[in-house]
Amino acid sequence: MTTARHSDMENSPDHLQRKLSNRHLQLIAIGGAIGTGLFMGSGKTISLAGP
């Protein structure tokens, strides 16, 4: 079995690049806000409905 160095893997054409654009960060933030709102809203509804 051969082992490749990390620097060799970075230069290969099949290596994935780690990039987050400004738009990606905005969509992650919007999704987090929507998810938090749904979580908090469902918690309030569940507490009102009871067991």
CHARMM internal coordinates of N, CA and C (Angstrom, degrees):
IC EDIT
DIST 1 N 1 CA 1.4465
DIST 1 CA 1 C 1.5272
ANGL 1 N 1 CA 1 C 107.88
DIST 1 C 2 N 1.2975
ANGL 1 CA 1 C 2 N 116.16
DIHE 1 N 1 CA 1 C 2 N 135.46
DIST 2 N 2 CA 1.4557
ANGL 1 C 2 N 2 CA 119.95
DIHE 1 CA 1 C 2 N 2 CA -179.82
DIST 2 CA 2 C 1.5183
ANGL 2 N 2 CA 2 C 109.58
DIHE 1 C 2 N 2 CA 2 C -103.77
DIST 2 C 3 N 1.2924
ANGL 2 CA 2 C 3 N 114.88
DIHE 2 N 2 CA 2 C 3 N 149.12
DIST 3 N 3 CA 1.4605
ANGL 2 C 3 N 3 CA 119.32
DIHE 2 CA 2 C 3 N 3 CA 177.20
DIST 3 CA 3 C 1.5185
ANGL 3 N 3 CA 3 C 108.59
DIHE 2 C 3 N 3 CA 3 C -114.56
DIST 3 C 4 N 1.2933
ANGL 3 CA 3 C 4 N 115.60
DIHE 3 N 3 CA 3 C 4 N 139.60
DIST 4 N 4 CA 1.4624
ANGL 3 C 4 N 4 CA 120.70
DIHE 3 CA 3 C 4 N 4 CA 179.61
DIST 4 CA 4 C 1.5190
ANGL 4 N 4 CA 4 C 108.82
DIHE 3 C 4 N 4 CA 4 C -105.87
DIST 4 C 5 N 1.2950
ANGL 4 CA 4 C 5 N 115.53
DIHE 4 N 4 CA 4 C 5 N 143.09
DIST 5 N 5 CA 1.4632
ANGL 4 C 5 N 5 CA 120.07
DIHE 4 CA 4 C 5 N 5 CA 177.10
DIST 5 CA 5 C 1.5316
ANGL 5 N 5 CA 5 C 108.98
DIHE 4 C 5 N 5 CA 5 C -76.65
DIST 5 C 6 N 1.3139
ANGL 5 CA 5 C 6 N 114.64
DIHE 5 N 5 CA 5 C 6 N 155.94
DIST 6 N 6 CA 1.4621
ANGL 5 C 6 N 6 CA 120.39
DIHE 5 CA 5 C 6 N 6 CA -179.16
DIST 6 CA 6 C 1.5304
ANGL 6 N 6 CA 6 C 110.86
DIHE 5 C 6 N 6 CA 6 C -61.24
DIST 6 C 7 N 1.3193
ANGL 6 CA 6 C 7 N 117.57
DIHE 6 N 6 CA 6 C 7 N -39.40
DIST 7 N 7 CA 1.4639
ANGL 6 C 7 N 7 CA 120.03
DIHE 6 CA 6 C 7 N 7 CA -178.46
DIST 7 CA 7 C 1.5254
ANGL 7 N 7 CA 7 C 111.22
DIHE 6 C 7 N 7 CA 7 C -67.77
DIST 7 C 8 N 1.3306
ANGL 7 CA 7 C 8 N 117.74
DIHE 7 N 7 CA 7 C 8 N -31.78
DIST 8 N 8 CA 1.4618
ANGL 7 C 8 N 8 CA 120.56
DIHE 7 CA 7 C 8 N 8 CA 177.35
DIST 8 CA 8 C 1.5265
ANGL 8 N 8 CA 8 C 111.04
DIHE 7 C 8 N 8 CA 8 C -68.17
DIST 8 C 9 N 1.3229
ANGL 8 CA 8 C 9 N 116.48
DIHE 8 N 8 CA 8 C 9 N -35.77
DIST 9 N 9 CA 1.4552
ANGL 8 C 9 N 9 CA 120.40
DIHE 8 CA 8 C 9 N 9 CA -179.21
DIST 9 CA 9 C 1.5137
ANGL 9 N 9 CA 9 C 111.33
DIHE 8 C 9 N 9 CA 9 C -70.34
DIST 9 C 10 N 1.3445
ANGL 9 CA 9 C 10 N 117.79
DIHE 9 N 9 CA 9 C 10 N -34.53
DIST 10 N 10 CA 1.4601
ANGL 9 C 10 N 10 CA 120.55
DIHE 9 CA 9 C 10 N 10 CA -178.69
DIST 10 CA 10 C 1.5214
ANGL 10 N 10 CA 10 C 111.65
DIHE 9 C 10 N 10 CA 10 C -66.33
DIST 10 C 11 N 1.3110
ANGL 10 CA 10 C 11 N 117.74
DIHE 10 N 10 CA 10 C 11 N -30.07
DIST 11 N 11 CA 1.4538
ANGL 10 C 11 N 11 CA 121.01
DIHE 10 CA 10 C 11 N 11 CA -176.85
DIST 11 CA 11 C 1.5241
ANGL 11 N 11 CA 11 C 113.25
DIHE 10 C 11 N 11 CA 11 C -88.15
DIST 11 C 12 N 1.3149
ANGL 11 CA 11 C 12 N 117.56
DIHE 11 N 11 CA 11 C 12 N -7.90
DIST 12 N 12 CA 1.4561
ANGL 11 C 12 N 12 CA 119.56
DIHE 11 CA 11 C 12 N 12 CA -178.99
DIST 12 CA 12 C 1.5276
ANGL 12 N 12 CA 12 C 109.83
DIHE 11 C 12 N 12 CA 12 C -75.57
DIST 12 C 13 N 1.3345
ANGL 12 CA 12 C 13 N 118.17
DIHE 12 N 12 CA 12 C 13 N 148.00
DIST 13 N 13 CA 1.4823
ANGL 12 C 13 N 13 CA 120.15
DIHE 12 CA 12 C 13 N 13 CA -178.48
DIST 13 CA 13 C 1.5252
ANGL 13 N 13 CA 13 C 113.52
DIHE 12 C 13 N 13 CA 13 C -69.88
DIST 13 C 14 N 1.3444
ANGL 13 CA 13 C 14 N 118.44
DIHE 13 N 13 CA 13 C 14 N -17.47
DIST 14 N 14 CA 1.4581
ANGL 13 C 14 N 14 CA 121.15
DIHE 13 CA 13 C 14 N 14 CA -178.69
DIST 14 CA 14 C 1.5222
ANGL 14 N 14 CA 14 C 112.73
DIHE 13 C 14 N 14 CA 14 C -88.09
DIST 14 C 15 N 1.3277
ANGL 14 CA 14 C 15 N 117.54
DIHE 14 N 14 CA 14 C 15 N -2.41
DIST 15 N 15 CA 1.4644
ANGL 14 C 15 N 15 CA 121.07
DIHE 14 CA 14 C 15 N 15 CA -176.77
DIST 15 CA 15 C 1.5277
ANGL 15 N 15 CA 15 C 110.20
DIHE 14 C 15 N 15 CA 15 C -74.80
DIST 15 C 16 N 1.3160
ANGL 15 CA 15 C 16 N 117.15
DIHE 15 N 15 CA 15 C 16 N 133.72
DIST 16 N 16 CA 1.4596
ANGL 15 C 16 N 16 CA 121.83
DIHE 15 CA 15 C 16 N 16 CA 178.23
DIST 16 CA 16 C 1.5216
ANGL 16 N 16 CA 16 C 109.48
DIHE 15 C 16 N 16 CA 16 C -77.61
DIST 16 C 17 N 1.3085
ANGL 16 CA 16 C 17 N 115.57
DIHE 16 N 16 CA 16 C 17 N 145.31
DIST 17 N 17 CA 1.4559
ANGL 16 C 17 N 17 CA 120.78
DIHE 16 CA 16 C 17 N 17 CA 179.05
DIST 17 CA 17 C 1.5153
ANGL 17 N 17 CA 17 C 109.78
DIHE 16 C 17 N 17 CA 17 C -99.84
DIST 17 C 18 N 1.3138
ANGL 17 CA 17 C 18 N 115.43
DIHE 17 N 17 CA 17 C 18 N 142.27
DIST 18 N 18 CA 1.4566
ANGL 17 C 18 N 18 CA 120.81
DIHE 17 CA 17 C 18 N 18 CA 178.31
DIST 18 CA 18 C 1.5220
ANGL 18 N 18 CA 18 C 108.27
DIHE 17 C 18 N 18 CA 18 C -96.62
DIST 18 C 19 N 1.3224
ANGL 18 CA 18 C 19 N 115.75
DIHE 18 N 18 CA 18 C 19 N 103.79
DIST 19 N 19 CA 1.4573
ANGL 18 C 19 N 19 CA 120.60
DIHE 18 CA 18 C 19 N 19 CA 179.91
DIST 19 CA 19 C 1.5206
ANGL 19 N 19 CA 19 C 109.16
DIHE 18 C 19 N 19 CA 19 C -138.68
DIST 19 C 20 N 1.3162
ANGL 19 CA 19 C 20 N 115.83
DIHE 19 N 19 CA 19 C 20 N 132.09
DIST 20 N 20 CA 1.4564
ANGL 19 C 20 N 20 CA 121.75
DIHE 19 CA 19 C 20 N 20 CA 171.36
DIST 20 CA 20 C 1.5193
ANGL 20 N 20 CA 20 C 106.89
DIHE 19 C 20 N 20 CA 20 C -124.73
DIST 20 C 21 N 1.3005
ANGL 20 CA 20 C 21 N 115.70
DIHE 20 N 20 CA 20 C 21 N 118.62
DIST 21 N 21 CA 1.4634
ANGL 20 C 21 N 21 CA 118.91
DIHE 20 CA 20 C 21 N 21 CA 178.74
DIST 21 CA 21 C 1.5318
ANGL 21 N 21 CA 21 C 109.40
DIHE 20 C 21 N 21 CA 21 C -84.77
DIST 21 C 22 N 1.3000
ANGL 21 CA 21 C 22 N 115.09
DIHE 21 N 21 CA 21 C 22 N 172.71
DIST 22 N 22 CA 1.4594
ANGL 21 C 22 N 22 CA 120.55
DIHE 21 CA 21 C 22 N 22 CA 178.33
DIST 22 CA 22 C 1.5249
ANGL 22 N 22 CA 22 C 110.44
DIHE 21 C 22 N 22 CA 22 C -60.28
DIST 22 C 23 N 1.3280
ANGL 22 CA 22 C 23 N 117.14
DIHE 22 N 22 CA 22 C 23 N -38.23
DIST 23 N 23 CA 1.4648
ANGL 22 C 23 N 23 CA 121.10
DIHE 22 CA 22 C 23 N 23 CA 179.66
DIST 23 CA 23 C 1.5324
ANGL 23 N 23 CA 23 C 111.19
DIHE 22 C 23 N 23 CA 23 C -64.13
DIST 23 C 24 N 1.3339
ANGL 23 CA 23 C 24 N 117.99
DIHE 23 N 23 CA 23 C 24 N -40.00
DIST 24 N 24 CA 1.4639
ANGL 23 C 24 N 24 CA 120.84
DIHE 23 CA 23 C 24 N 24 CA 177.98
DIST 24 CA 24 C 1.5247
ANGL 24 N 24 CA 24 C 110.76
DIHE 23 C 24 N 24 CA 24 C -61.31
DIST 24 C 25 N 1.3266
ANGL 24 CA 24 C 25 N 116.56
DIHE 24 N 24 CA 24 C 25 N -43.59
DIST 25 N 25 CA 1.4610
ANGL 24 C 25 N 25 CA 120.14
DIHE 24 CA 24 C 25 N 25 CA -179.91
DIST 25 CA 25 C 1.5245
ANGL 25 N 25 CA 25 C 111.33
DIHE 24 C 25 N 25 CA 25 C -65.47
DIST 25 C 26 N 1.3284
ANGL 25 CA 25 C 26 N 116.92
DIHE 25 N 25 CA 25 C 26 N -37.46
DIST 26 N 26 CA 1.4636
ANGL 25 C 26 N 26 CA 120.13
DIHE 25 CA 25 C 26 N 26 CA 177.57
DIST 26 CA 26 C 1.5227
ANGL 26 N 26 CA 26 C 110.99
DIHE 25 C 26 N 26 CA 26 C -64.49
DIST 26 C 27 N 1.3190
ANGL 26 CA 26 C 27 N 117.46
DIHE 26 N 26 CA 26 C 27 N -42.56
DIST 27 N 27 CA 1.4653
ANGL 26 C 27 N 27 CA 120.45
DIHE 26 CA 26 C 27 N 27 CA -179.64
DIST 27 CA 27 C 1.5235
ANGL 27 N 27 CA 27 C 111.52
DIHE 26 C 27 N 27 CA 27 C -67.86
DIST 27 C 28 N 1.3292
ANGL 27 CA 27 C 28 N 117.56
DIHE 27 N 27 CA 27 C 28 N -36.12
DIST 28 N 28 CA 1.4658
ANGL 27 C 28 N 28 CA 120.66
DIHE 27 CA 27 C 28 N 28 CA 176.18
DIST 28 CA 28 C 1.5302
ANGL 28 N 28 CA 28 C 109.81
DIHE 27 C 28 N 28 CA 28 C -63.66
DIST 28 C 29 N 1.3405
ANGL 28 CA 28 C 29 N 116.86
DIHE 28 N 28 CA 28 C 29 N -42.60
DIST 29 N 29 CA 1.4631
ANGL 28 C 29 N 29 CA 121.05
DIHE 28 CA 28 C 29 N 29 CA 179.38
DIST 29 CA 29 C 1.5227
ANGL 29 N 29 CA 29 C 111.46
DIHE 28 C 29 N 29 CA 29 C -65.17
DIST 29 C 30 N 1.3310
ANGL 29 CA 29 C 30 N 117.11
DIHE 29 N 29 CA 29 C 30 N -43.14
DIST 30 N 30 CA 1.4680
ANGL 29 C 30 N 30 CA 120.66
DIHE 29 CA 29 C 30 N 30 CA 178.93
DIST 30 CA 30 C 1.5297
ANGL 30 N 30 CA 30 C 110.32
DIHE 29 C 30 N 30 CA 30 C -63.91
DIST 30 C 31 N 1.3192
ANGL 30 CA 30 C 31 N 116.84
DIHE 30 N 30 CA 30 C 31 N -42.61
DIST 31 N 31 CA 1.4608
ANGL 30 C 31 N 31 CA 120.25
DIHE 30 CA 30 C 31 N 31 CA 178.20
DIST 31 CA 31 C 1.5202
ANGL 31 N 31 CA 31 C 111.96
DIHE 30 C 31 N 31 CA 31 C -62.97
DIST 31 C 32 N 1.3246
ANGL 31 CA 31 C 32 N 116.21
DIHE 31 N 31 CA 31 C 32 N -38.08
DIST 32 N 32 CA 1.4699
ANGL 31 C 32 N 32 CA 119.64
DIHE 31 CA 31 C 32 N 32 CA 177.05
DIST 32 CA 32 C 1.5068
ANGL 32 N 32 CA 32 C 112.20
DIHE 31 C 32 N 32 CA 32 C -64.99
DIST 32 C 33 N 1.3305
ANGL 32 CA 32 C 33 N 116.60
DIHE 32 N 32 CA 32 C 33 N -40.47
DIST 33 N 33 CA 1.4683
ANGL 32 C 33 N 33 CA 120.35
DIHE 32 CA 32 C 33 N 33 CA 179.19
DIST 33 CA 33 C 1.5238
ANGL 33 N 33 CA 33 C 110.78
DIHE 32 C 33 N 33 CA 33 C -66.36
DIST 33 C 34 N 1.3124
ANGL 33 CA 33 C 34 N 117.16
DIHE 33 N 33 CA 33 C 34 N -43.53
DIST 34 N 34 CA 1.4729
ANGL 33 C 34 N 34 CA 120.86
DIHE 33 CA 33 C 34 N 34 CA 179.22
DIST 34 CA 34 C 1.5287
ANGL 34 N 34 CA 34 C 110.01
DIHE 33 C 34 N 34 CA 34 C -65.02
DIST 34 C 35 N 1.3283
ANGL 34 CA 34 C 35 N 116.76
DIHE 34 N 34 CA 34 C 35 N -44.03
DIST 35 N 35 CA 1.4626
ANGL 34 C 35 N 35 CA 120.46
DIHE 34 CA 34 C 35 N 35 CA 179.34
DIST 35 CA 35 C 1.5164
ANGL 35 N 35 CA 35 C 112.25
DIHE 34 C 35 N 35 CA 35 C -61.75
DIST 35 C 36 N 1.3344
ANGL 35 CA 35 C 36 N 116.47
DIHE 35 N 35 CA 35 C 36 N -41.21
DIST 36 N 36 CA 1.4651
ANGL 35 C 36 N 36 CA 120.10
DIHE 35 CA 35 C 36 N 36 CA 178.13
DIST 36 CA 36 C 1.5227
ANGL 36 N 36 CA 36 C 110.73
DIHE 35 C 36 N 36 CA 36 C -64.03
DIST 36 C 37 N 1.3330
ANGL 36 CA 36 C 37 N 116.55
DIHE 36 N 36 CA 36 C 37 N -42.20
DIST 37 N 37 CA 1.4546
ANGL 36 C 37 N 37 CA 119.91
DIHE 36 CA 36 C 37 N 37 CA 178.58
DIST 37 CA 37 C 1.5238
ANGL 37 N 37 CA 37 C 112.64
DIHE 36 C 37 N 37 CA 37 C -62.25
DIST 37 C 38 N 1.3257
ANGL 37 CA 37 C 38 N 116.25
DIHE 37 N 37 CA 37 C 38 N -41.47
DIST 38 N 38 CA 1.4691
ANGL 37 C 38 N 38 CA 119.54
DIHE 37 CA 37 C 38 N 38 CA 178.14
DIST 38 CA 38 C 1.5250
ANGL 38 N 38 CA 38 C 111.10
DIHE 37 C 38 N 38 CA 38 C -66.36
DIST 38 C 39 N 1.3210
ANGL 38 CA 38 C 39 N 116.74
DIHE 38 N 38 CA 38 C 39 N -39.95
DIST 39 N 39 CA 1.4692
ANGL 38 C 39 N 39 CA 120.94
DIHE 38 CA 38 C 39 N 39 CA -179.67
DIST 39 CA 39 C 1.5236
ANGL 39 N 39 CA 39 C 110.49
DIHE 38 C 39 N 39 CA 39 C -65.00
DIST 39 C 40 N 1.3413
ANGL 39 CA 39 C 40 N 116.56
DIHE 39 N 39 CA 39 C 40 N -45.95
DIST 40 N 40 CA 1.4599
ANGL 39 C 40 N 40 CA 119.71
DIHE 39 CA 39 C 40 N 40 CA -179.13
DIST 40 CA 40 C 1.5303
ANGL 40 N 40 CA 40 C 111.01
DIHE 39 C 40 N 40 CA 40 C -68.29
DIST 40 C 41 N 1.3224
ANGL 40 CA 40 C 41 N 117.15
DIHE 40 N 40 CA 40 C 41 N -39.69
DIST 41 N 41 CA 1.4630
ANGL 40 C 41 N 41 CA 120.43
DIHE 40 CA 40 C 41 N 41 CA 179.45
DIST 41 CA 41 C 1.5130
ANGL 41 N 41 CA 41 C 112.66
DIHE 40 C 41 N 41 CA 41 C -65.76
DIST 41 C 42 N 1.3195
ANGL 41 CA 41 C 42 N 116.66
DIHE 41 N 41 CA 41 C 42 N -40.42
DIST 42 N 42 CA 1.4689
ANGL 41 C 42 N 42 CA 118.78
DIHE 41 CA 41 C 42 N 42 CA 179.46
DIST 42 CA 42 C 1.5269
ANGL 42 N 42 CA 42 C 110.63
DIHE 41 C 42 N 42 CA 42 C -70.49
DIST 42 C 43 N 1.3209
ANGL 42 CA 42 C 43 N 117.22
DIHE 42 N 42 CA 42 C 43 N -32.77
DIST 43 N 43 CA 1.4699
ANGL 42 C 43 N 43 CA 119.68
DIHE 42 CA 42 C 43 N 43 CA 177.53
DIST 43 CA 43 C 1.5122
ANGL 43 N 43 CA 43 C 111.63
DIHE 42 C 43 N 43 CA 43 C -64.25
DIST 43 C 44 N 1.3347
ANGL 43 CA 43 C 44 N 116.08
DIHE 43 N 43 CA 43 C 44 N -41.58
DIST 44 N 44 CA 1.4738
ANGL 43 C 44 N 44 CA 119.79
DIHE 43 CA 43 C 44 N 44 CA 178.61
DIST 44 CA 44 C 1.5228
ANGL 44 N 44 CA 44 C 110.24
DIHE 43 C 44 N 44 CA 44 C -65.30
DIST 44 C 45 N 1.3119
ANGL 44 CA 44 C 45 N 117.08
DIHE 44 N 44 CA 44 C 45 N -42.22
DIST 45 N 45 CA 1.4688
ANGL 44 C 45 N 45 CA 121.32
DIHE 44 CA 44 C 45 N 45 CA 180.00
DIST 45 CA 45 C 1.5236
ANGL 45 N 45 CA 45 C 111.22
DIHE 44 C 45 N 45 CA 45 C -64.65
DIST 45 C 46 N 1.3166
ANGL 45 CA 45 C 46 N 116.69
DIHE 45 N 45 CA 45 C 46 N -42.02
DIST 46 N 46 CA 1.4687
ANGL 45 C 46 N 46 CA 120.52
DIHE 45 CA 45 C 46 N 46 CA 179.91
DIST 46 CA 46 C 1.5237
ANGL 46 N 46 CA 46 C 110.62
DIHE 45 C 46 N 46 CA 46 C -65.19
DIST 46 C 47 N 1.3418
ANGL 46 CA 46 C 47 N 116.93
DIHE 46 N 46 CA 46 C 47 N -38.72
DIST 47 N 47 CA 1.4658
ANGL 46 C 47 N 47 CA 118.74
DIHE 46 CA 46 C 47 N 47 CA -179.74
DIST 47 CA 47 C 1.5353
ANGL 47 N 47 CA 47 C 111.18
DIHE 46 C 47 N 47 CA 47 C -68.61
DIST 47 C 48 N 1.3252
ANGL 47 CA 47 C 48 N 117.39
DIHE 47 N 47 CA 47 C 48 N -32.69
DIST 48 N 48 CA 1.4604
ANGL 47 C 48 N 48 CA 120.07
DIHE 47 CA 47 C 48 N 48 CA 177.20
DIST 48 CA 48 C 1.5249
ANGL 48 N 48 CA 48 C 112.01
DIHE 47 C 48 N 48 CA 48 C -73.24
DIST 48 C 49 N 1.3212
ANGL 48 CA 48 C 49 N 116.57
DIHE 48 N 48 CA 48 C 49 N -33.20
DIST 49 N 49 CA 1.4653
ANGL 48 C 49 N 49 CA 120.40
DIHE 48 CA 48 C 49 N 49 CA -177.79
DIST 49 CA 49 C 1.5231
ANGL 49 N 49 CA 49 C 111.61
DIHE 48 C 49 N 49 CA 49 C -73.31
DIST 49 C 50 N 1.3082
ANGL 49 CA 49 C 50 N 116.57
DIHE 49 N 49 CA 49 C 50 N -30.94
DIST 50 N 50 CA 1.4616
ANGL 49 C 50 N 50 CA 120.08
DIHE 49 CA 49 C 50 N 50 CA 179.72
DIST 50 CA 50 C 1.5180
ANGL 50 N 50 CA 50 C 111.83
DIHE 49 C 50 N 50 CA 50 C 82.65
DIST 50 C 51 N 1.3339
ANGL 50 CA 50 C 51 N 115.07
DIHE 50 N 50 CA 50 C 51 N -174.68
DIST 51 N 51 CA 1.4712
ANGL 50 C 51 N 51 CA 119.32
DIHE 50 CA 50 C 51 N 51 CA -176.39
DIST 51 CA 51 C 1.5055
ANGL 51 N 51 CA 51 C 114.89
DIHE 50 C 51 N 51 CA 51 C -72.20
END
COOR INIT
IC SEED 1 N 1 CA 1 C
IC BUILD
